[in-house]
Amino acid sequence: MWDEFGTVRVADADGTREIPPPDDLPPVAPEAPPADLLTTSYDNLHAFGIDLAPYTRLCTTFRDLIDGRPVPDDPRPATFADGVALMRVLDAIRASARTRCWVEIE
């Protein structure tokens, strides 16, 4: 979680702690696109400006991988296997909501 003051908090098996934000993702105030570009409810739900720095990093990583340049190991770029694992989690969430029971993930 990244708050408006640039503090990054993470939670894992070791508990919750603060870490410094990465230099290439500066905590700048989000700037929404011009209102005339937001024409649908979907646009308004997803285009509020906070994702520019992470998506810039993602696209830079894609470009570097395509061009055969090295990419930083931290954070490690997601793999196809990561995407499959995420879909299993989402499927389990949907099944759990539908059945009102815990759902095991392989």
C-alpha positions as CSV (number, residue, x, y, z in Angstrom):
1,M,0.0,0.0,0.0
2,W,1.3,3.4,-0.9
3,D,-0.2,6.4,0.8
4,E,-0.4,10.1,-0.2
5,F,2.7,10.9,1.8
6,G,5.0,8.5,-0.2
7,T,5.1,5.8,2.5
8,V,5.1,2.3,1.2
9,R,3.7,-0.4,3.6
10,V,3.9,-4.1,2.9
11,A,2.5,-7.0,4.7
12,D,3.7,-10.6,4.4
13,A,4.4,-13.6,6.6
14,D,6.8,-11.5,8.7
15,G,4.2,-8.9,9.5
16,T,3.7,-5.3,8.4
17,R,6.5,-2.9,7.8
18,E,7.4,0.3,5.9
19,I,9.9,0.3,3.0
20,P,11.3,3.2,1.0
21,P,9.6,3.8,-2.3
22,P,11.7,3.0,-5.4
23,D,13.4,5.9,-7.0
24,D,11.7,5.3,-10.4
25,L,8.2,5.4,-8.9
26,P,8.2,8.9,-7.3
27,P,5.2,9.6,-5.0
28,V,3.7,12.4,-7.1
29,A,0.1,13.5,-6.9
30,P,-2.0,11.8,-9.5
31,E,-3.2,13.8,-12.4
32,A,-6.4,12.7,-14.0
33,P,-6.9,12.9,-17.8
34,P,-9.0,15.7,-19.3
35,A,-12.7,15.2,-18.5
36,D,-13.6,15.2,-22.2
37,L,-11.7,11.9,-22.6
38,L,-13.8,10.2,-19.9
39,T,-17.0,9.5,-21.7
40,T,-18.2,6.2,-20.1
41,S,-18.7,5.0,-16.6
42,Y,-15.9,2.5,-17.2
43,D,-13.6,5.3,-18.1
44,N,-14.4,7.1,-14.9
45,L,-13.8,4.0,-12.8
46,H,-10.3,3.3,-14.3
47,A,-8.8,6.6,-15.4
48,F,-7.9,8.6,-12.4
49,G,-4.2,9.1,-12.9
50,I,-2.6,7.0,-10.1
51,D,-1.3,4.3,-12.4
52,L,1.0,6.3,-14.7
53,A,4.3,5.5,-13.0
54,P,3.7,1.8,-12.6
55,Y,2.5,1.4,-16.1
56,T,5.4,3.4,-17.4
57,R,7.7,1.0,-15.6
58,L,5.8,-2.0,-17.0
59,C,6.0,-0.7,-20.6
60,T,9.7,0.1,-20.2
61,T,10.3,-3.4,-19.0
62,F,8.4,-4.9,-21.9
63,R,10.4,-2.7,-24.3
64,D,13.7,-3.8,-22.8
65,L,12.7,-7.5,-22.9
66,I,11.7,-7.2,-26.5
67,D,14.9,-5.4,-27.4
68,G,17.0,-8.0,-25.5
69,R,18.2,-5.5,-22.9
70,P,18.7,-6.5,-19.3
71,V,15.9,-5.6,-16.9
72,P,16.1,-5.1,-13.1
73,D,15.5,-8.1,-10.9
74,D,13.7,-6.0,-8.3
75,P,10.8,-6.1,-8.8
76,R,11.0,-9.3,-10.9
77,P,8.7,-9.0,-14.0
78,A,5.7,-11.2,-13.8
79,T,5.7,-14.4,-15.9
80,F,3.0,-16.4,-17.7
81,A,3.0,-18.7,-14.7
82,D,2.3,-15.8,-12.4
83,G,-0.7,-14.9,-14.5
84,V,-2.0,-18.4,-14.4
85,A,-1.6,-18.4,-10.6
86,L,-3.4,-15.2,-10.3
87,M,-6.3,-16.5,-12.4
88,R,-6.5,-19.5,-10.0
89,V,-6.9,-17.1,-7.1
90,L,-9.5,-15.1,-8.9
91,D,-11.4,-18.3,-9.8
92,A,-11.3,-19.4,-6.2
93,I,-12.6,-16.0,-5.0
94,R,-15.5,-16.3,-7.4
95,A,-16.3,-19.8,-6.4
96,S,-16.0,-18.9,-2.7
97,A,-18.4,-16.0,-3.2
98,R,-20.8,-18.2,-5.1
99,T,-20.8,-21.1,-2.6
100,R,-20.1,-19.1,0.6
101,C,-17.4,-21.7,1.4
102,W,-13.6,-21.6,1.6
103,V,-12.1,-22.8,-1.7
104,E,-8.7,-24.5,-1.7
105,I,-6.1,-23.5,-4.3
106,E,-3.8,-26.1,-5.8
